[in-house]
Amino acid sequence: MPATLTNLFADLALDASEEVVTVLHTAPGLRIERIVSTGQASPPGFHYDQPHAEWVAVLAGSAELRFADESAPRRLTAGDTLLIEPHRRHRVERTDAPTIWLAIHVGPEIGADESP
């Protein structure tokens, strides 16, 4: 099968009212996503609690991510990466408009049957 060329900055939804998640690739135990945030944040009191690890990179823009066990949010700017361990409760405090993320989800519960 020929390799497919993808540009992470093409076809960006910069005026969306919600985050736009584009699944770029899936395989057993792996899902790679491009996320375009345009000022979104997690709802008040909500924390992600994922059973798998997630590595994120901010490609453009900036965001603040807060872990439930830390008193202050972490500011991520273009070029910053962060590994979120399984079940490490976290939330997005804020994002710039736009912020472009690359997210790689890794764990046995990530299935290859997910649609790209």
MARZAZA-702917 format. One record per atom (N, C-alpha, C): residue in three letters; x, y, z. Coordinates in steps of 0.001 Angstrom, whole numbers, plus 500000, padded with zeros to 6 digits. Atoms other than C-alpha are relative to their C-alpha. Layout:
BEGIN
ALAXYZ ...
***
This chain:
BEGIN
MET500850498831500000 MET500000500000500000 MET500900501238500000 PRO499159498803500051 PRO501460503422499078 PRO499826500856501254 ALA500038499104498842 ALA502307505857501865 ALA499167501227499660 THR500842498821500182 THR499890508754502322 THR500684501200500645 LEU499410498763499495 LEU501300512254502704 LEU498914500821500683 THR500944499190499229 THR499529514304505384 THR500712501249500486 ASN499461498762499468 ASN500103517941506311 ASN499179500372501229 LEU500702499723498745 LEU499238518693509951 LEU499358501379500045 PHE500537498648499997 PHE498463522330509087 PHE498975500234498885 ALA500980499875501079 ALA496115521644506146 ALA498588499813500538 ASP501425500177499694 ASP492337521959506360 ASP499677500214501482 LEU500248499707498590 LEU492289523520509830 LEU498637500675500178 ALA501290499390499654 ALA488906524381511349 ALA500253501079501048 LEU499585498943499079 LEU489962527701512875 LEU498846500821500552 ASP501141499234499514 ASP486466529088513400 ASP498943499098500633 ALA500947500964499433 ALA484868526037515003 ALA499605500401501416 SER500462499699498647 SER482779526432518134 SER500396498896500978 GLU499539501114499177 GLU484080523075519413 GLU501358499544499497 GLU498741500585500448 GLU487428521339519310 GLU499729499045498853 VAL500116500914501131 VAL487988519420516099 VAL501125498978500118 VAL499038501102499859 VAL489677516030516519 VAL499999499216498702 THR499837500769501229 THR491013514367513373 THR500904498811500310 VAL499197501199499784 VAL492202510772513737 VAL500866499799498760 LEU499062500109501109 LEU495318510480511578 LEU500412498565499723 HIS499564501389500171 HIS496231506844512191 HIS499573499183501220 THR500266500939498911 THR495156503848514241 THR500669498676499677 ALA499435501350500072 ALA496751500473514883 ALA499735499387501370 PRO500214500588498668 PRO496441497960517718 PRO500866500709501050 GLY499292499333498912 GLY497358499887520872 GLY500453501412499709 LEU499503498685500399 LEU497863503210519049 LEU498911500800499287 ARG500848499071500739 ARG495789506229517959 ARG500719501346499977 ILE499341498704500175 ILE497318509436516566 ILE498940500990499519 GLU501018499001500309 GLU495164512581516471 GLU500627501379499830 ARG499744498558500034 ARG495414516196515412 ARG498776500641500644 ILE501088499314499315 ILE493333518406517706 ILE500176501501499759 VAL499981498558500189 VAL492451521992516825 VAL499052500600501031 SER500771499314498960 SER491307524040519819 SER499893501465499633 THR500199498577500299 THR489841527498519386 THR499437500713501222 GLY500402499344498755 GLY489603528699522968 GLY499260499101500966 GLN500738500904499118 GLN488002525618524522 GLN500781499682501270 ALA499448500478498728 ALA488582524367528069 ALA499096498878500484 SER500832501044499404 SER487339521408530084 SER498884500642500812 PRO501096499448499176 PRO483968521956531782 PRO500429500097501472 PRO499655499854498580 PRO484177523144535418 PRO499823498675500750 GLY500057501210499189 GLY484957520243537765 GLY500290498700499255 PHE499756501209500789 PHE485635517792534902 PHE501491499703499913 HIS498629500460500208 HIS488854515752534719 HIS499987498782499090 TYR499789501214500780 TYR489987513286532097 TYR500653498969500915 ASP499412501109499248 ASP490846509885533614 ASP500077498826499032 GLN499877500951501102 GLN492078507765530727 GLN500728498739500436 PRO499331501252499638 PRO493051504083531025 PRO501310499775499244 HIS498798500149500830 HIS495904504624528540 HIS500880501247500127 ALA499088498857500017 ALA498932506900528195 ALA499675500880498797 GLU500173499057501098 GLU498702510024526054 GLU501197500940499979 TRP498906499057500214 TRP501649511976524676 TRP499441501121499155 VAL500498498860500752 VAL500758515481523535 VAL501147500939499662 ALA499074498956500423 ALA502700518095521609 ALA499168501180499529 VAL500646498795500503 VAL501597521681521039 VAL500810500443498784 LEU499337499615501237 LEU502412522520517426 LEU499892501502499739 ALA500226498557500154 ALA500978526063517459 ALA499062500444501112 GLY500852499477498938 GLY499320528288520033 GLY500548499670501370 SER499606500359498644 SER499377527615523753 SER498771499541500770 ALA501084500532499164 ALA497333525953526468 ALA500502499870501424 GLU499666500319498615 GLU497222525354530193 GLU499315498692500348 LEU500479501321499607 LEU496848521799531435 LEU500228499864501499 ARG499870500147498549 ARG496190521083535105 ARG499759498558500396 PHE500161501323499425 PHE496705517779536874 PHE499297500137501342 ALA500783499943498763 ALA494359517021539767 ALA500891500017501237 ASP499110500068498847 ASP497338516379542059 ASP501034501135500041 GLU499092498852500007 GLU499100519689541270 GLU499207501275500254 SER500717498787499612 SER498201523129542597 SER499912501041498883 ALA499991498996501062 ALA499010525119539461 ALA499998499326498635 PRO499978500575501345 PRO498429524533535758 PRO501387500097499379 ARG498766499953500786 ARG501279523812533372 ARG499690500719498692 ARG500189499267501252 ARG501603526221530460 ARG500819499312498922 LEU499341500614501148 LEU502413524568527151 LEU499938500972498836 THR499934499144501175 THR503557526603524164 THR500526499175498827 ALA499578500709501208 ALA504503525662520605 ALA501353499331500217 GLY498782500787499838 GLY507116522910520718 GLY500036499185501275 ASP500014500739498730 ASP506276521678524228 ASP499288498659499837 THR500605501328499987 THR505477517994524780 THR499816499556501440 LEU500289500479498659 LEU504071516134527750 LEU499430498586499910 LEU500555501347499909 LEU503435512484528589 LEU499050499951501186 ILE501014500146498958 ILE500221511898530546 ILE499839498513500268 GLU500057501420499638 GLU500386508571532351 GLU498547499532500145 PRO501366500513499824 PRO497331506280532521 PRO499419500393501367 HIS500773499633498804 HIS494725507402535086 HIS500556501220500740 ARG499549498726499411 ARG496556510691535772 ARG498931501038499674 ARG501130499105500211 ARG493546512940536217 ARG500494501393499615 HIS499571498705500515 HIS493886516159534237 HIS498850500694499287 ARG501002499210500703 ARG491935518932532588 ARG500701501102499212 VAL499496498870500774 VAL492468521658530009 VAL499394501258500615 GLU500458498768499370 GLU492248525005531810 GLU499645501065498959 ARG500268499028501054 ARG492415527120528642 ARG500843499672498782 THR499229500095501237 THR493587527193525041 THR499918501330499268 ASP500043498848500905 ASP494513529974522652 ASP499146499628498801 ALA500713500242501254 ALA492556530377519457 ALA500912500428498856 PRO500105501457499878 PRO493928528451517664 PRO501194499398500731 THR498919500851499505 THR495981525811519402 THR499900498684499237 ILE499958501252500764 ILE497047522813517323 ILE500846499009500777 TRP499358501063499227 TRP497910519628519191 TRP500249498788499121 LEU499824501355500507 LEU499361516308518136 LEU499905499107501229 ALA500217500878498847 ALA498121513583520499 ALA500205498557499563 ILE499749501421500265 ILE499373510004520566 ILE499542499218501218 HIS500574500837498947 HIS497317507558522632 HIS500593498599499860 VAL499350501300500025 VAL499066504310523591 VAL499477499142501141 GLY500466500926498974 GLY497622501320525433 GLY499236498855499376 PRO500642501194500570 PRO496139497875524934 PRO498523500189499692 GLU501428499812500252 GLU492559499205525044 GLU499730500868498763 ILE500169499239501240 ILE493171501360521933 ILE499925498964498876 GLY500218501035501011 GLY491781499279519057 GLY500312500426498588 ALA499738499725501406 ALA492743499031515420 ALA498709500160499214 ASP501270499897500708 ASP489036498953514540 ASP499417501411500038 GLU500466498621499965 GLU488693502706515235 GLU500209500604498627 SER499937499414501334 SER488002504650512070 SER500896501222499967 PRO499199498779500161 PRO490608507177510894 PRO499218501105499357 
***
